[in-house]
Amino acid sequence: MGLKEQMLLKAVEGMPPQEIVDALKTLLPRAMASMDEEQRGEFLLALIEEVLSTALEGMSKEERAKLMNKALPALLREFPMEDLDILGVFGGKEKK
């Protein structure tokens, strides 16, 4: 683990979850400003693919479903539903 990671871990050690969220709300816009659109997409996808499972670790199927039901309205506000390939994602035909 590098020095930056050690410093970040030390900084968040013992912080309540809301303080971590507040810190991320400050840090994330600065990090995003240094990325182009493609890099931002790759960064967000990496967060979802590489970090989400860690955040959900130990949650039951029921807890995960409750969380998804709470998160879904925010996700639907941020993503253009009319352009999503829902059928393709769930094994149907790909959108052309």
Secondary structure, 3 states (H helix, E strand, C coil): CCHHHHHHHHHHCCCCHHHHHHHHHHHHHHHHHCCCHHHHHHHHHHHHHHHHHHHHCCCCHHHHHHHHHHHHHHHHHHCCHHHCCHHHHCCCCCCC
